[in-house]
């Protein structure tokens, strides 16, 4: 068993965002529409494979489509010079919250200044999902990339809850 610390972070307003000032060259960001279960599964594996993202691995195509077809869910994909760089998935929730459900870069995109820009875009898209968004939140854990927490804090997120579990 391994002890895993999970931290839940939030931005309580759009003004709390500290946007990345670096805009990577040749980076494009596109919303996936219509929902594409095969693409979403491949993104999930490409980004989360090194970090023990396993909860969705057993999902069937029908389960992926059921999740993705909900109007509350958006998937955005980043490409750099045509190659996959990373992605994020947003879910609008009751009470004016939007969760960044998944966020990350493929291994070749890490350490090159793409993450801050992509996270800035994720937050801005989350606040733009509908008029009543009060906060954007995300969670990260000690199984994620070692720079994940620092990246969220750099963009202005604040920790609102921590927990430790055994895996």
N, C-alpha and C positions, 0 to 999 in steps of 0.2 A: 504494500500500500504506500501511496505517496500523498503527502499533505499538499493540498492545492489551495492557495489563497486567491479569492475572487474579490475584485474591487468593482463597485458600481459607481459610475461617474455621470455627472449631468452638467449641462449648460442651462441655466435658468432663464436666459433671454438671448436673443440674437446679438445684443450688445456685448455679451460676455465672451463672444468668439474673438480669439486673437488669430486672425487669418494668416496663413502662410504668405509671405511676400514673394516667394520663389514660384514662378510658373514654369514648369518643365517644358522644354522645347519639344515639339512634335507630339504632345500628349493630347489625345481626344477623349472625351467622356460622352457616352451614349446611353440613353435609357433603353432597356430591353423591352420592346413591345412588338408583338404580343408576347405574353409570358412564354418562356422556352425552358421546359424542364431539363432537357439534355444540357443546354448551356449552363444553367444554374448549378446542376450537379457537377459539371466539369470545373466551374469556377470554385465551388466549395472544396473540391479535392485539390485543385492546383494551389490554392491559397492556404488551406487548412491542413493539408497532408502532413506537414512537418510539425504541427502543433496539436495533434490528437483531436482534431475535429472529427468526431465519430457519430454524433447523435443523428445525423441525417443520412448516413451511409446506407442504412437498411430501407430507406424510403423507396417506394415504387414510383413509377412514372406518374401514376394517378395521384399519389400523395403530394409529389412535387407540384403537379399542376393545380391541385386543390389549394395549396398554400399560395402559389404565385398568382393565381387568377383572382385573388381577393383584391378589391380596389384599394385596400389599405396598404398593400405591399408594392414597393418599387425596387427594381434591381438596376444598378448603373455599372457599366463596364468601362474601364480605362485602358486605352491602347497607347503605346509609345512607338511612333514610327511604324504603326501597323501591328506590332506584337503586343500580346496581352501583358498589361502591367499590374492590374489589380481590379478590385470591385468593391461595391458596398451594396447592402440590402437594407432598406428602410421599412419600418412598419408603423403606421399611424395607429395610436391606441386611444382608448377612452380617456377622458379627462384632460385632453390637450397635450399628450406626450407623443413623441416619435422616438422609437428605439432604432438605433443603428444596430440591427440584429447581427449582421456580419460585415466585417471590414478587413481588408488586408491587401497585401501585395504578393505577387508571385516572387519566388526566390531571386530571380534576376533583377527585380525592381527595388529590392531592399538596399538601403544605404545610399540612395542616389537623389534624395530630396523629393521624391514623388509622394511619399506618405503624408507629409504636412499639407501639400496642395490637395490631395485626394480627400483627406479628412475635412479640410475647409469646405470643399465642394459638397461633401456628404451633409455637413451641418447646414449649409445654406439651402440645399435641396430639401432637407427635413423641415426647416422653418417655412419653406415655400409650399409644402404639401397642401395646407389649407389654412384658413385665416385664424383658427383658434389654437395654434400650436403655442404652448406655454414653455415647454422644455424639450430638450433633446438629451437622450441618455444612451449609455453604452456600458457594457461590462467587459472586463479583461481579467485574465488570471495568470498565475505563474507558469502555466504551460504555453502561453502565447510568446511571441517574439520578445526578447528582453527589452527592446526599446518601445514596446506598445504603450505601457503606462506613461512613460515620459512624453510620448507623442500626444496623448490625450491631454495631459497636464499643460503642455506647451500651447495647445490651442485654446486653453481656458477652462477646460472641464475641471470640476471639483468632485472629489470623492464624497459620496453620501452614505455609503454602506460598505462594510467589508465582512467577509465570512471565510472560514476555513473548513474544508471538507477532506475526506480521504478518498483517493481513487486507487 
